[in-house]
Amino acid sequence: QVQLVESGGGLVQPGGSLRLSCAASGSIFKINTMGWYRQAPGKERELVATITKNGGTNYADSVKGRFTISRDNAKSTVYLQMNNLKPEDTAVYYCNADNRYVNNYYYWGQGTQVTVSS
């Protein structure tokens, strides 16, 4: 199994920055792509950004130019640097990892709350 533990959420004012971290443990050899999703109250969970083991990235249009995903394979950790945060970025952010050996099988973290408010 794979365990994902997020950290770094909190309350920030509009225009501020936060950095989320997600550490993977367990059967990490199973992982290729890691990423971040978010879910705001009353809305469906949505993709924020993903990164492959080789560093290929993908971003939601709503965060392009503001958020940066990165990864330290030696530490089995993925990061999400969030700049110029907006109130609409308020959500629970979930770390996600795929299982390269099983199609459409994903691991999830417990989530970390990000609140953007003045």
C-alpha positions in Angstrom: 0.0 0.0 0.0 0.9 3.7 -0.3 0.3 6.3 2.3 0.1 10.0 1.5 0.4 12.7 4.2 -0.2 16.3 3.3 0.9 19.4 5.3 1.1 23.1 4.8 -2.5 24.3 4.6 -3.8 27.2 6.5 -5.4 30.7 6.4 -3.9 33.3 4.1 -5.0 36.7 2.8 -5.8 37.3 -0.9 -2.5 37.7 -2.8 -0.6 35.7 -0.3 1.3 32.4 -0.7 1.3 28.9 0.7 3.3 25.8 0.1 1.8 22.4 0.4 3.8 19.2 0.9 2.8 15.6 0.4 5.1 12.8 1.6 4.5 9.3 0.2 5.5 6.1 2.1 5.0 2.4 1.8 5.1 0.8 -1.7 6.3 4.0 -3.4 7.8 2.0 -6.3 4.2 1.6 -7.5 3.9 5.4 -8.1 4.5 7.2 -11.4 2.3 10.4 -11.3 1.6 12.4 -8.3 -0.7 15.4 -8.1 -3.0 17.7 -6.2 -6.8 18.0 -6.4 -9.1 20.3 -4.5 -12.7 20.3 -3.4 -14.6 23.4 -2.4 -17.8 23.3 -0.4 -20.7 22.2 -2.6 -18.4 21.5 -5.6 -16.9 18.4 -7.1 -13.3 17.5 -6.6 -11.1 19.0 -9.4 -7.6 18.6 -10.7 -5.1 21.3 -9.7 -1.8 19.9 -11.0 0.0 16.7 -11.7 3.7 15.8 -12.1 5.2 12.5 -13.5 8.2 10.9 -12.1 10.2 12.3 -15.0 9.0 15.9 -14.2 6.2 16.3 -16.8 3.6 18.7 -15.4 0.0 19.5 -16.1 -2.1 22.4 -14.6 -5.7 23.4 -14.4 -6.2 26.6 -16.4 -7.4 28.4 -13.2 -4.0 28.0 -11.5 -1.6 28.4 -14.5 1.0 31.1 -13.8 0.2 31.1 -10.0 0.8 27.6 -8.8 3.9 25.4 -9.3 4.1 21.7 -8.7 7.4 20.1 -8.0 8.7 16.8 -6.8 11.7 15.4 -4.9 11.9 11.7 -5.9 14.6 11.0 -3.4 12.2 12.1 -0.6 9.1 10.7 -2.3 7.5 14.1 -1.8 5.5 16.4 -4.0 5.0 20.1 -3.4 2.5 22.7 -4.5 3.7 26.3 -4.3 0.7 28.6 -4.5 1.2 32.3 -5.1 -1.2 35.2 -5.7 -4.0 33.2 -3.9 -7.6 34.1 -4.5 -10.7 33.5 -2.4 -11.8 31.0 -5.0 -8.8 28.9 -4.3 -10.4 28.1 -0.9 -10.8 24.4 -0.7 -9.6 21.1 0.9 -6.5 20.1 -1.1 -5.9 16.4 -1.6 -2.6 14.7 -2.6 -3.0 12.0 -5.2 -0.8 9.3 -6.6 -1.4 6.6 -9.2 -0.5 3.0 -9.2 1.5 2.3 -12.4 0.6 -1.4 -12.3 -3.2 -1.0 -12.1 -5.2 1.2 -14.4 -7.3 3.8 -12.8 -6.2 3.0 -9.3 -5.3 5.9 -7.1 -4.1 6.7 -3.6 -5.4 9.7 -1.7 -4.2 11.7 1.3 -6.5 12.9 4.0 -6.6 16.5 2.7 -5.5 19.8 4.0 -7.6 22.9 4.3 -6.6 26.1 2.4 -8.6 29.2 3.2 -8.0 32.5 1.4 -9.8 35.3 3.1 -9.2 38.8 4.4 
